[in-house]
Amino acid sequence: MEDLQTDLDQLEDALRRLFQYIKRPSTWQSLTSLAGVQIDRPSAHIIHTLVQNQKSPYKLNDLADSLGIEAPSVSRKTQELEALGLIRRLRSSSDRRSVYLEVTDEGREIEKRIRQARRNSSESVLKGWTKSERQQFVSLFDRYIEGLKLHGR
């Protein structure tokens, strides 16, 4: 059991360092600079979620649920994105209270550029790894995430 505790300490430390790195403002600034775009992280996350979802337009409340954020916060942020011309807000013809969201071509281009900049960054990190190491990394990471989901975390 002591070995497991040591492994857990090392895992928690590694995850903490990963999340600190990802959340660092300079990391985001570097990524958006490489992508040649100016957008804040929450806005990019919303656009990415909308682009990756196959159903379009996407209901505002579904987006809030997907992001784990309260609908009023998502609504405010999507209003900003609409003003920037990155998404469109559409009203349901059958229920005027329902708001649907659709990414514009400009929004899709920003998402594509950020995704490519991320991919380039990951590629530079992983290029020295063997195919087997990359596959094992992804497999174990996926397994860990699925385990967290099963245990309600």
Secondary structure in CASP SS format (residue, H / E / C, confidence):
PFRMAT SS
TARGET T0000
AUTHOR 0000-0000-0000
METHOD secondary structure of the structure
MODEL  1
M C 1.00
E H 1.00
D H 1.00
L H 1.00
Q H 1.00
T H 1.00
D H 1.00
L H 1.00
D H 1.00
Q H 1.00
L H 1.00
E H 1.00
D H 1.00
A H 1.00
L H 1.00
R H 1.00
R H 1.00
L H 1.00
F H 1.00
Q H 1.00
Y H 1.00
I H 1.00
K H 1.00
R C 1.00
P H 1.00
S H 1.00
T H 1.00
W H 1.00
Q H 1.00
S H 1.00
L H 1.00
T H 1.00
S H 1.00
L H 1.00
A H 1.00
G C 1.00
V C 1.00
Q C 1.00
I C 1.00
D C 1.00
R H 1.00
P H 1.00
S H 1.00
A H 1.00
H H 1.00
I H 1.00
I H 1.00
H H 1.00
T H 1.00
L H 1.00
V H 1.00
Q H 1.00
N C 1.00
Q C 1.00
K C 1.00
S C 1.00
P C 1.00
Y E 1.00
K E 1.00
L H 1.00
N H 1.00
D H 1.00
L H 1.00
A H 1.00
D H 1.00
S H 1.00
L H 1.00
G C 1.00
I C 1.00
E C 1.00
A H 1.00
P H 1.00
S H 1.00
V H 1.00
S H 1.00
R H 1.00
K H 1.00
T H 1.00
Q H 1.00
E H 1.00
L H 1.00
E H 1.00
A H 1.00
L C 1.00
G C 1.00
L C 1.00
I E 1.00
R E 1.00
R E 1.00
L E 1.00
R E 1.00
S C 1.00
S C 1.00
S C 1.00
D C 1.00
R C 1.00
R C 1.00
S C 1.00
V E 1.00
Y E 1.00
L E 1.00
E E 1.00
V E 1.00
T C 1.00
D H 1.00
E H 1.00
G H 1.00
R H 1.00
E H 1.00
I H 1.00
E H 1.00
K H 1.00
R H 1.00
I H 1.00
R H 1.00
Q H 1.00
A H 1.00
R H 1.00
R H 1.00
N H 1.00
S H 1.00
S H 1.00
E H 1.00
S H 1.00
V H 1.00
L H 1.00
K C 1.00
G C 1.00
W C 1.00
T C 1.00
K H 1.00
S H 1.00
E H 1.00
R H 1.00
Q H 1.00
Q H 1.00
F H 1.00
V H 1.00
S H 1.00
L H 1.00
F H 1.00
D H 1.00
R H 1.00
Y H 1.00
I H 1.00
E H 1.00
G H 1.00
L H 1.00
K H 1.00
L H 1.00
H C 1.00
G C 1.00
R C 1.00
END
